[in-house]
Amino acid sequence: MSCIKKKYIEGRKNNLFLSKALTKNTGNVGLKSTYVKNKSFDDEYFRRLIVQYIEKFGAASRREIDELLMNKLSDVLSAEQKKNKIKNLLYALAKSNVPKFRSTLI
């Protein structure tokens, strides 16, 4: 049985990391924080951050959104993958029912 099926590791080919099941039971804070950095947060968290930013500041450029999210996205992703992720989040928000979202992006 493979390590993935046993849930020892998570991720995708070339970007594997220790699973929550393994890191949770260790006393090693470094392993736990590395797991969170690799796993990142769900898309809803990032969408809320974007909406909160726009609510507080009235508008946002793509550069401001990139600055807001780049260091919060998974360390497993390359810079290009992070930009694509942000693009997809912005697209999803534009298609959603978030009031006045489209007009607030500069």
PyMOL commands that set and color helices and strands:
alter all, ss='L'
color gray80, all
select helices_A, chain A and resi 20-24+29-39+43-57+62-69+79-95+101-104
alter helices_A, ss='H'
color red, helices_A
select strands_A, chain A and resi 9-12+15-18
alter strands_A, ss='S'
color yellow, strands_A
deselect
rebuild
show_as cartoon
